[in-house]
Amino acid sequence: MPRRRDALAAARVAGDGLAGTARTVRDVHLAVADRVFRYVGPQARPVRLAHDGISRVTYAAVGAGVRGLAEVGGRAAAIRQPAGAASQRITDHPTAAGVIGALNGAWGDYLSGRRSPLALDMTIRRHGRDVPPTEADLAAAFSDASSDVVVFLHGLCETDRAWWLGAAKHYGDNDSTHGSRLAVATGATPVYLRYNTGHHISDNGQLLAALLADLVTHWPVPISRLTLVGHSMGALVIRSACAQADGEEWLDRVQRCVYLGGPHLGAPLELAATAAGLALARFPETKPLSQALATRSSGIKDLRYGDIAAADWAEITDPDAWRAEPAACLPLLASVTHYYVGVTLTRSNRHPVARVIGDAFVTWPSAGGRSRRRDLALAADCGRHLGGLHHFDLLNHPRVWAVLEEWLG
């Protein structure tokens, strides 16, 4: 049963994580002990041999033990399923969306490498289910399909459910999203996608290009206009797809791209993570922490400078080493109108806090694609800064909707 298989997979991921934590603690312990024993001198060698042997055996037993406990817990959870729930995948359960999105964002490439059922694919979503991009499936799922289609692509560590964030709070309606309101205002059909944000952005761009090709080919009615809306990493995936598509039919349908908090020039948190990893690697006692930090996904590492092409990372032998910021950006698709919204925690985007952390994840210059070194050439009259909001407000906040309604409505 899918639900039982997913429960076991989740338990194995948890076991791997706990075992990895035990290894990190072991390595820190041995590094600290090594410094102490070297300070004491040769006379401590017999004690050191015994200490190191016992420590390694103990931590190995702890690692095996937590893996075993997680496996047992997973099997118990798989057995105790509510009636009728066994056929529903955990990845489709709305209350699990946050955890599934976070797992895929942090270690999505690892999950895919292990062929875990928790690893997400690039899929079209409707009512919490995957919709294969075939003529029959699209017709069944989108019986109200129009020729004006708006595709929504979420950001890092999110899923398609992220677009419903704060719906009840802001609109008094659990089902209210930018897409649903746009459908009422213009008759456009919203299409939400879900993907593994732990993969390289360029890989997801390739997958998006292929999916959009299928969508345009098999949509129930001929598509006259295609609008692509991306939040955070989703904005970069859209740019990557447009850059990789060459003469594809769907490119001719794209008229508007909207970037909500897109880290076009990079994200300060990933820059900080890189600096922290390099600093921790300098000392034996903290090197295991640096190695643990380095296990973050390829998708996260791409956010250091907003890498959207395979050429940005393909020749890099050590993705955790420091490297200079690129000198240029891949050009935007010339035939499309590009809109962008950036927010900051402070009212002014020139406030010292806004300059450093922006909306808590992306700064205003990065969202606007313009810095002293690089310029994405986004038109100033197609951009908007909103102060006093955070990164996730972009998903469904009334102030953001007012801007989208003005542009797209």
NUZAVO-732818 format. One line per 4 residues: number of its first residue (from 0); for each residue x, y, z of C-alpha. Coordinates in Angstrom, 2 decimals, padded with zeros to 5 digits. Layout:
residues N
NUM = X/Y/Z; ... .
***
This chain:
residues 409
0 = 000.00/000.00/000.00; 001.38/003.50/-000.85; 000.71/004.92/002.63; 002.53/002.05/004.36 .
4 = 005.45/002.27/001.96; 005.72/006.02/002.60; 005.61/005.50/006.37; 008.53/003.08/006.12 .
8 = 010.43/005.48/003.86; 009.88/008.33/006.33; 011.16/006.13/009.14; 014.29/005.28/007.17 .
12 = 014.97/008.95/006.45; 014.54/009.72/010.15; 016.86/006.83/011.02; 019.50/008.08/008.58 .
16 = 019.24/011.55/010.07; 019.60/010.32/013.64; 022.49/008.06/012.69; 024.14/010.98/010.89 .
20 = 023.75/013.09/014.02; 025.40/010.34/016.05; 028.32/010.27/013.59; 028.72/014.03/013.83 .
24 = 028.76/013.90/017.63; 031.28/011.04/017.44; 033.60/012.97/015.16; 033.45/016.10/017.32 .
28 = 034.09/013.97/020.42; 037.12/012.25/018.86; 038.52/015.54/017.55; 038.32/017.14/020.99 .
32 = 039.84/014.03/022.57; 042.63/014.05/019.99; 043.64/017.58/020.98; 043.63/016.60/024.68 .
36 = 045.68/013.43/024.15; 048.23/015.26/021.98; 048.59/017.83/024.74; 049.21/015.12/027.38 .
40 = 051.84/013.41/025.25; 053.05/009.85/024.45; 052.29/008.54/027.93; 048.57/008.85/027.15 .
44 = 048.78/006.51/024.13; 047.44/003.35/025.88; 044.51/005.29/027.31; 043.88/006.89/023.94 .
48 = 043.77/003.56/022.12; 041.22/002.23/024.60; 039.21/005.46/024.54; 039.05/005.65/020.74 .
52 = 038.14/001.97/020.38; 035.36/002.14/022.96; 034.05/005.43/021.53; 033.81/004.13/017.98 .
56 = 032.06/000.95/019.05; 029.65/002.91/021.26; 028.71/005.42/018.58; 028.36/002.66/016.00 .
60 = 025.97/000.88/018.34; 024.03/004.11/018.92; 023.76/004.69/015.16; 022.55/001.15/014.53 .
64 = 020.17/001.42/017.47; 018.45/004.61/016.34; 018.14/003.21/012.82; 016.55/000.08/014.23 .
68 = 014.17/002.03/016.44; 013.13/004.22/013.52; 012.52/001.12/011.38; 010.39/-000.46/014.11 .
72 = 008.46/002.79/014.56; 007.89/003.03/010.82; 006.56/-000.52/010.62; 004.25/000.13/013.56 .
76 = 002.94/003.31/011.94; 002.47/001.46/008.65; 000.39/-001.21/010.33; -001.81/001.22/012.31 .
80 = -003.44/003.07/009.41; -006.92/004.58/009.60; -009.56/002.87/007.51; -009.40/004.00/003.90 .
84 = -006.08/005.85/004.39; -003.74/003.12/003.16; -004.22/004.07/-000.49; -003.40/007.76/000.08 .
88 = 000.23/008.72/-000.20; 001.81/010.73/002.61; 003.11/013.17/000.02; -000.50/013.98/-000.91 .
92 = -001.73/014.56/002.64; -002.29/018.31/003.20; -001.01/018.28/006.79; 002.23/016.63/005.66 .
96 = 002.90/019.15/002.87; 005.17/021.34/005.01; 007.34/018.45/006.17; 007.52/016.88/002.70 .
100 = 008.46/020.21/001.15; 011.14/020.87/003.78; 012.64/017.39/003.36; 012.84/017.76/-000.40 .
104 = 014.29/021.25/-000.14; 016.99/020.27/002.33; 017.91/016.81/001.00; 015.86/016.29/-002.15 .
108 = 018.80/015.14/-004.26; 019.69/012.60/-001.56; 016.11/011.29/-001.48; 016.05/010.96/-005.25 .
112 = 019.40/009.20/-005.22; 017.98/006.61/-002.84; 014.77/006.38/-004.89; 012.77/007.26/-001.81 .
116 = 008.99/007.47/-002.31; 009.22/010.74/-000.39; 011.17/012.34/-003.25; 008.87/014.60/-005.26 .
120 = 008.62/014.77/-009.06; 007.75/017.76/-011.23; 003.98/017.35/-011.52; 000.76/019.25/-012.21 .
124 = -001.49/019.32/-009.15; -005.26/019.55/-008.81; -007.23/019.10/-005.58; -004.17/017.68/-003.84 .
128 = -003.44/015.04/-006.48; -001.00/014.62/-009.34; -002.44/015.09/-012.81; -000.52/013.35/-015.61 .
132 = -000.08/015.74/-018.57; -002.12/013.61/-020.95; -005.15/014.73/-022.94; -007.58/012.51/-021.03 .
136 = -006.24/013.31/-017.55; -006.08/017.06/-018.14; -009.60/017.09/-019.55; -010.91/015.19/-016.52 .
140 = -009.09/017.38/-013.99; -009.72/020.73/-015.71; -013.27/020.47/-017.02; -013.47/024.28/-016.75 .
144 = -010.27/024.85/-018.76; -009.89/028.18/-020.53; -007.44/029.31/-023.19; -005.80/031.70/-020.70 .
148 = -003.58/029.64/-018.36; -001.59/030.86/-015.35; 001.02/028.43/-014.02; 002.18/028.80/-010.39 .
152 = 005.57/027.48/-009.27; 006.40/027.43/-005.54; 009.73/028.10/-003.86; 012.38/026.28/-001.84 .
156 = 011.12/023.82/000.80; 007.53/024.44/-000.30; 004.87/022.48/-002.18; 001.84/023.56/-004.19 .
160 = -000.04/023.93/-000.88; 002.08/026.99/-000.06; -000.13/029.17/-002.28; -002.98/028.71/000.23 .
164 = -000.96/030.21/003.10; -003.04/032.59/005.24; -006.16/032.18/003.09; -008.60/032.08/006.01 .
168 = -006.79/034.85/007.87; -006.64/037.30/004.98; -009.77/036.43/003.01; -012.02/034.41/005.32 .
172 = -011.90/031.61/002.77; -009.66/028.56/003.06; -009.63/028.13/-000.72; -008.67/031.69/-001.69 .
176 = -005.37/032.03/-003.59; -003.84/034.41/-006.11; -004.91/031.88/-008.73; -008.51/031.47/-007.63 .
180 = -009.02/035.22/-007.41; -007.43/035.70/-010.82; -009.82/033.09/-012.22; -012.79/035.08/-010.92 .
184 = -011.38/038.40/-012.15; -010.28/037.32/-015.62; -011.54/033.82/-016.35; -007.98/032.46/-016.48 .
188 = -007.33/028.89/-015.35; -004.76/028.52/-012.55; -002.45/025.51/-012.72; -000.28/024.66/-009.71 .
192 = 002.92/022.64/-010.00; 004.93/020.73/-007.42; 008.57/019.77/-007.70; 011.66/018.65/-005.78 .
196 = 013.38/021.89/-004.73; 016.50/020.00/-003.66; 017.52/019.38/-007.27; 019.71/021.77/-009.22 .
200 = 017.67/024.72/-010.48; 018.84/023.97/-014.02; 017.57/020.39/-013.74; 014.19/021.62/-012.54 .
204 = 014.19/024.17/-015.38; 014.62/021.34/-017.86; 011.78/019.40/-016.24; 009.56/022.48/-016.28 .
208 = 010.23/023.06/-019.98; 009.22/019.48/-020.76; 006.09/019.69/-018.61; 004.99/022.97/-020.19 .
212 = 005.45/021.42/-023.62; 003.10/018.58/-022.64; 000.66/021.02/-021.04; 000.36/023.15/-024.17 .
216 = 000.08/020.10/-026.41; -002.58/018.27/-024.40; -004.55/021.11/-022.78; -008.32/020.63/-023.36 .
220 = -008.57/023.82/-025.42; -005.93/025.69/-027.47; -003.90/027.96/-025.18; -003.82/031.57/-026.35 .
224 = -001.87/033.00/-023.43; 000.46/031.47/-020.86; 001.50/033.34/-017.71; 004.21/031.94/-015.42 .
228 = 004.27/032.97/-011.75; 007.14/031.88/-009.50; 007.75/032.41/-005.81; 011.36/032.53/-004.61 .
232 = 013.26/029.62/-006.22; 010.28/029.12/-008.52; 011.20/032.40/-010.24; 014.66/031.04/-011.03 .
236 = 013.24/027.74/-012.31; 011.00/029.71/-014.69; 013.98/031.68/-016.00; 015.96/028.46/-016.36 .
240 = 013.18/026.78/-018.34; 012.87/029.75/-020.68; 016.64/029.84/-021.20; 016.83/026.12/-022.00 .
244 = 013.83/025.88/-024.32; 014.81/026.40/-027.94; 011.97/026.94/-030.39; 009.49/025.10/-028.19 .
248 = 005.82/025.76/-028.98; 005.03/026.70/-025.40; 007.49/029.62/-025.55; 005.30/031.24/-028.19 .
252 = 002.37/031.14/-025.75; 004.22/032.80/-022.84; 003.33/036.47/-022.61; 004.01/037.28/-018.95 .
256 = 006.38/036.09/-016.24; 005.89/037.21/-012.63; 008.68/036.82/-010.07; 007.65/037.03/-006.40 .
260 = 010.73/037.46/-004.24; 013.00/035.77/-006.76; 016.64/035.56/-005.57; 017.95/036.47/-009.03 .
264 = 021.35/037.55/-007.70; 021.48/035.09/-004.81; 020.27/034.68/-001.25; 022.18/036.05/001.78 .
268 = 021.41/032.99/003.93; 023.15/030.64/001.49; 026.14/032.98/001.35; 026.21/032.90/005.16 .
272 = 025.94/029.09/005.17; 028.90/028.85/002.79; 030.98/031.18/004.97; 030.00/029.26/008.11 .
276 = 030.95/025.95/006.52; 034.37/027.24/005.52; 034.97/028.69/009.00; 033.94/025.47/010.75 .
280 = 036.17/023.40/008.47; 039.29/025.17/009.74; 039.38/023.36/013.08; 039.29/019.59/013.72 .
284 = 036.75/019.98/016.51; 034.24/021.78/014.28; 035.03/020.15/010.93; 032.30/017.48/011.44 .
288 = 029.78/020.31/011.78; 031.05/021.74/008.50; 030.63/018.34/006.85; 027.08/018.06/008.18 .
292 = 026.29/021.53/006.84; 027.66/020.50/003.45; 024.96/017.84/003.10; 022.39/020.53/002.21 .
296 = 020.92/020.04/-001.22; 022.21/021.16/-004.61; 019.14/023.36/-004.97; 020.05/025.33/-001.85 .
300 = 023.67/025.70/-002.97; 022.48/027.09/-006.32; 020.93/029.98/-004.40; 024.32/031.36/-003.43 .
304 = 024.43/033.42/-006.63; 021.16/032.44/-008.28; 022.63/029.80/-010.62; 020.05/028.80/-013.22 .
308 = 022.21/027.10/-015.88; 024.11/023.81/-015.73; 027.23/025.69/-016.84; 027.09/027.61/-013.54 .
312 = 027.95/024.49/-011.54; 029.02/021.68/-013.91; 032.76/022.50/-013.77; 032.87/023.16/-010.02 .
316 = 034.71/020.34/-008.21; 033.88/021.53/-004.69; 030.47/023.23/-004.43; 031.20/024.22/-000.83 .
320 = 034.39/026.11/-001.66; 034.32/029.88/-001.95; 034.00/031.29/-005.46; 033.56/034.73/-006.92 .
324 = 030.17/036.10/-007.89; 029.43/035.76/-011.61; 029.91/038.88/-013.68; 026.65/038.62/-015.64 .
328 = 023.15/037.10/-015.71; 021.59/035.00/-018.42; 019.38/037.38/-020.43; 015.63/037.36/-020.00 .
332 = 013.28/036.07/-022.68; 012.87/039.14/-024.88; 009.35/038.35/-026.11; 007.84/038.35/-022.61 .
336 = 006.81/041.06/-020.16; 008.63/040.42/-016.88; 007.05/041.60/-013.62; 008.64/041.38/-010.18 .
340 = 007.68/042.03/-006.58; 010.13/042.32/-003.71; 009.31/042.84/-000.05; 011.33/043.81/003.01 .
344 = 010.74/043.41/006.72; 011.23/047.15/007.12; 009.11/049.78/005.43; 012.07/051.17/003.52 .
348 = 014.25/049.00/001.32; 017.17/051.28/002.23; 017.00/050.49/005.94; 020.18/048.77/007.22 .
352 = 018.16/045.65/008.15; 016.61/045.53/004.68; 020.03/045.82/003.06; 021.34/042.83/004.99 .
356 = 018.42/040.38/005.13; 015.66/041.94/003.01; 012.49/039.90/003.52; 014.39/037.43/005.78 .
360 = 015.54/035.38/002.76; 015.94/037.66/-000.27; 017.15/041.27/-000.48; 015.48/043.91/-002.62 .
364 = 018.45/044.25/-005.05; 018.35/040.49/-005.64; 014.57/040.45/-006.14; 014.94/043.39/-008.54 .
368 = 017.86/041.79/-010.35; 020.19/044.75/-010.04; 023.40/045.24/-008.07; 026.73/047.00/-008.59 .
372 = 028.09/043.90/-010.31; 025.14/042.42/-012.20; 022.00/043.67/-013.92; 019.18/041.38/-015.07 .
376 = 017.62/044.31/-016.95; 014.21/044.06/-015.33; 012.16/047.14/-016.23; 011.71/049.52/-013.31 .
380 = 008.08/050.24/-014.22; 007.29/046.49/-014.05; 008.54/046.11/-010.49; 007.13/046.87/-007.07 .
384 = 008.60/047.04/-003.59; 006.29/046.44/-000.61; 007.61/047.28/002.86; 006.65/045.64/006.13 .
388 = 006.14/042.13/004.71; 008.17/038.91/004.88; 009.16/036.39/002.24; 006.15/034.09/002.66 .
392 = 003.64/036.95/002.55; 004.31/037.00/-001.18; 002.37/033.75/-001.52; -001.08/035.06/-000.59 .
396 = -001.08/038.49/001.03; -003.75/041.06/000.04; -001.13/043.75/-000.69; 000.64/041.42/-003.10 .
400 = -002.67/040.43/-004.67; -003.49/044.09/-005.27; -000.32/044.38/-007.37; -001.03/041.18/-009.28 .
404 = -004.60/042.26/-009.94; -003.31/045.54/-011.34; -000.82/043.78/-013.63; -002.69/040.66/-014.64 .
408 = -006.31/041.61/-014.23 .
***
